[in-house]
Amino acid sequence: MQITTMENEQENEECVLQFYDYAIYLIQDEKKSADETIAILISMGLKNENATMIVNSIQKSIREKREKIARKYMIRGALWCIGGLLITGLAYMAAANHGRESYTFCWVALIIGGLYFFGGLFLKLFNK
């Protein structure tokens, strides 16, 4: 009796994983909306509550992944900006100490940093 129960549980887990995989495919590859994905899962025989739970779980995972990527971009951008400002400040101090009027301004690092930072910020703000 226990062997049959364990086999049924294993089959149920495999079935649930297949529904998850298919829902991920629909959302990411086919660009289906949450409502469309739920409707498709229901048409395949899944209960409304289970289909909604699967789609909500997938959407939460996608949001968390995008927020993690956004944080990485923002940190990378901040580090680029800080590095550019630090090099610019050191170059300015060295030039001032030696009586020179020109110094190196690391504008490329500031632009790259700004692009990374604001790209991450927009990704975080508009994460759906």
N, C-alpha and C positions, 0 to 999 in steps of 0.2 A: 504494500500500500504506500509506503514512504517513497519507494523508487518512482512510482507513477506520479506522485505529487511533485517530486523534485524535477522530473522530466517536464511536467506541465509548467512549473515555474520557469524553467530554463527556456522553454518554447515561448512563454509569455514575454520574458525579457528580450529575447531575440526579435519578437514581433514589435515590441515597443521601440527598440533600437532602430528597426527598419522604418517605423513611422517617423522617428526623429530625423533619421538620415534623409528621408524623402521630404520632410518639411523644410529642412535646411536647404536642400536642393531647390525647392520651390521658391523660398524666400531669397536666397542669394543668387542662384543661377538664372532662374526664370523670372526674377523680380516681381513675384506675386505679393500682393498686400497681405496683411495679417488675416483680414476677413476672407479673402479668396483662398488662402491656405487652409484656414479652418473649414471652409465649405468643402474643399477637395478632400480633406481628411475625413470629414463626416460622410461624404459620399462613398468613401472606401470602407465604411462600417464602424468608424470610431465614434464614441459618444461625444456630444458637444463639450462637456466638461473636460474630457481628456484631450480633445483637439485644442481647446483653448489653453489648457495647461501647457501642452507641448509648445505651442506657438509663443506663449508668454515667456516660457523658459528660454527659448531660442532668442527672442528679442532682447531679453535681459542680458544674455551672454554677449550678443553683438554690441549692445550699449557699453558694457563693461570693457570689452576689448577696444572699442573706439576711444573710450576715456583713458585707457592705459596708453594707447598710442598718442593721444593728444598730450598727456603729461610728458611723455618722452620728448615730443617735439618742442614743447615749451621749455623744458629743462635744457635741451640741446641748444635752443635759440638763446636762452639766457646765458649759457656758458660761452657761446660764440661772442655775444655782445660784451660780456665781462672781459673776455680775453682781448677783444679789440680795444676796449677802453683802457685796459691795463697796459697794453703795448703802446698805445697812443700816449698815455700819461707818462710812461717811462721815457719814451722818445722825446717828449716835450721837456721833461726835467733834464735829460741829458743835453738837449740843445740849449736850454736856458743856462745851464751851468758852464757851458763852453762858449757862451756869447753868440750863438748862432740864432738866426731869425727863422730858419725853416726846420721842420721836424716831420716825422712820418705820422700820417693819420691813417689808421687802419679802417677805412670806410668799407672795404669789401667784407670784413668780418662783421661789421655792424649791420650791413645789408643782409648777409646770410643769416645772421642771428635773428634779425627782425622778421625775415620771411619764415623761418622755422617757428619762432615764438608765436607770431600772429596766425600762422597756419594751424598750429596746435590749439590756439585760443578759439579760433572759428570752429574747428572740429569739436571742441568741447562744448561750445555754446549752442551749436546747431546739431548736436547729437540726438537723433530721433530714435 
